[in-house]
Every structure is written in C-alpha cells, then in structure tokens.
Amino acid sequence: LGKVLLHPSFGALPQWAVVGDTFPVGCAFDESNVHHKHFKDNPDFSNPEYSTKNGIYTQGCGLDSVLMSWGHDDYM
C-alpha cells in the first residue's frame, strides 16, 4: 500500500523514497537494492560524506549505531 505514495494524489514521492528494500543510510547505496538505478535521484547519492562504503560510520560500529531507511511497507 505504501507504493501509492508514488501517485500524484498521495504525494508523488520519488521512487527512491518508497522502495521496498530496507537499507542503511549515510553510506553508499548498494547495487543489490531493488531499483538501484533510481538512487541516483536521491540527494544523498552525490554527497561525498555518504558516498563511501562506510560513509558516516566507523568500521565495526555495530548495527545499533546504523540508521536504516523506511520502505513502502513501513509507511503502514
């Protein structure tokens, strides 16, 4: 149901904002993410601080320190 957020009547959010995958934010987008090609439209894609493998995180920081995205299922 969260995919309706792509529709103009419900906000017309960009594809990268409502993808189905949950992924870490603050670091480079992994090519295994669903519809990876749309991430080039995300403002974070070209941010040098977020474009490396570790991005804003230190190696081994643990999942408690990693911020994760929300997917279309999470809008429910």
Number of C-alpha atoms within 10 A of each C-alpha: 9 15 18 14 18 18 11 9 8 11 10 13 14 15 19 19 19 21 23 19 16 16 18 17 17 22 22 21 20 12 10 9 15 14 13 14 11 15 22 12 13 13 8 17 17 13 14 11 14 18 16 14 13 16 18 15 17 10 9 8 10 9 9 6 10 15 13 12 15 17 18 19 14 12 11 7
